[in-house]
C-alpha cells in the first residue's frame, strides 16, 4: 500500500481490506471519532494495530493519517495511561483532568491509539475516568482494541455510533490472499478469517502465580529477593500477580522492587495505595512511566523521597545513575516546603550562599544553597506574580512582574531612598525594548555589570559602557534568560516561545544555529562559566531538562515528573524550581 507519497508497509494474512478501512477512517473528518477494533482471540487485532502504528505512527506520516500517541493498555492503570499519553503528547499530566485541560486547549486534532483495552488493569474504570471524557473533546479521535461484550466496549458511551471493525467478519479479509499466506506457512486455512486459528494461537495462557514468579527471582545472601539482578519482565509480572492475588504492600519494603520492575506494572499496583513511597512514585510518575533505565528510575524515585522517607531514599542512593539528587523540598518535607517555585535566583552580596525562591503569587523566600534549609522571607512591595527575579552583585533584588514592570528592592540594610546602582542602566534597557519586557538576568562574577533584559519581540538587551547592545535571537517572545562569565567575557543564554535555546556573547554576532531546539516553549534556562567552558541548562514546557557541560560528551536529559518553571546553577549543582517544590541535583 501507498498513500499520499508515504510508503506503507505490507499487511499480511489477507488483511488489506481491514487496513484500507482504517486508513479511510483516519482520512475522513466526518467519520465517528471512535473506531473500535473487535474480534475473538487470535483474530489478528494486535497484528493489525501494529501495522497501523508502523504505517501512521511516525513523523513522516501525512498529518491527516498520523497517530499522535500510541499507548498499549496491557496491564496499565488510569494513571499509567494518563502519564504515558502526556509524555507522548508533550504535556506534563498527572491526572485525567490535567490531560483533558491540555488537550481542550489544543488547536489541532489528536489521534490516540490504545491497543489491548480489555487487558488493562481495570478496563471499565479506564473508560469511565479517561477515555469517554477524551471522546467528549471535539478534536480528539480514538482507536481502541475492545472485543464485543467486553467491559471496555460496554463502557464506551460518549460516541453513540462508533465505527466498529470486527475482524471475525469475513468482509475484512481477502480469502484468496489469506489462503496464499497460510500456504506459505504450511498452516491450515480452514480457520478463515482468523490468523490465530491457522497458527493454533487461540487458546489463552493460564496466569502465572506469585509463588511461581518469586521462584524466578534471584536471592541475596540473607535469603531475600534480589531485584537488582532479576529480569525486569519477571518483576513486572510479580507486581501484576501480587496485585491480582493481594499483598502488594509487602513489596514496598524494598524500594528497588519498584525501580527494577517495569513502571507500567508498578503504577497499576500502586493505584490506590497510600504512604510515602506510593506518593513519591505518583509525584514522579509522568517521568517514570516511559523511563527505560532502572538506574534513572532509582535516582528519580530517590529524589522524590528526600525529606519524606529518608531511609528508603538511602537504600536507593548506591544505584549507579547519570545524575543524583542532593537535596529537595516537597510537600510534607521534614525540613520545610516553600510551595511551587515559579522564579529562582542565586544570591549575592548579603544573600551570598543563598537561593531566592518566588512562588506563583510573588512571595519571595530564601534557603541555604548548599542544603536547601529554609531561612527567611524577603520584604518586597508586593507580592505580585513575577516573570523573573535576579540579584545584583551588591545584593539588590530585581523583580520583573507579570505585566512587564521592573522594580529594584534594596539590599538588606539599604533603604528605598538610596539611589540604585542599576537605575540608569535599567531605564536605558526599558527604552530599548520592543514590546513588553519578558525576561531578566544578571551576570554573576562580573562586578559592576548591569542586568540584562529580553522582550516579547524576541530580542535580548545588554547594557555596556553607557550603550545598549541589542540582538534579536528568537521568533516570538523570549521566555527565559540567564547570564554567565566565560574566559572573562559575559555570555547571555536565552530560551524562547519558539522552543530554541541560544547563547550570545554581547558585541559579537550570534551563533548561526541554536544551542538546542525542541517542540514547545522554553520555561527556564541557567548558565555558569567553568575553566573548561560554558555549562548550559534548559527546561521545556513538557518537563524535560537538558544539561550541556564541557565534561559531558552528550547532553544529559532528565525529568522530575513536574513542570520545571525555574533553573539556576550553583557550585556544580543544578537547582530546579517546579510546580510542586524544589530540588538540587548533581550531574
Buried (B, 14 or more C-beta within 10 A) or exposed (E): BEBEEBEBEEBBBBBBBBBBBBBEBBEEEEBBBBBBBBBBEBBBBBBBBBBBBEBBBEEEBBEBBBBBBBBBBBBBBBBBBBBBBBBBBBBBBBBBEBBBEBBEEBEEBBBBBBBBBBBBBBBEBBBBBBBBBBBEBEEBBBBBBBBEEBBBBEBBEBBEEBBBBBBBBEEBBBEEBBBBBBEEEEBEBEBBBBBBBBBEEBEEEEEBEBEEBBEBBEEEEEEEBBBBEBBBEBBBBBBBBBBEEEEBBEBBEBBBBBBBBBBBBBBBBBBEBEBBBBBBBBBBBBBBBBBEEBBBBBBBBBBBBBBBBBEBBEBBEEBEBBBBBBBBBBEEBEBEBBBBBBBBBBBBBBBEBBBBBBBBEBBBBBBBBBEBEBBEEBEBEBBBBBBBBBBBBBBBBBBBBEEBBBBBBBBEEBEEEEEBBBEEBBEBBBEBBEEBBBBBBBBBBBEEBBBBBBBBBBBBBBBBEEEBBBBEBBEBBBBBBBBBBBEEBBBBBBBBBBBBBBBBBBEEEBEEEBBBEBEBBBBBBBBBBBEEEBBBBBBBBBBBBBBBBEEEEEBBEBBBBBBBBBBBBBEEBBBBBBBBBBBBBEB
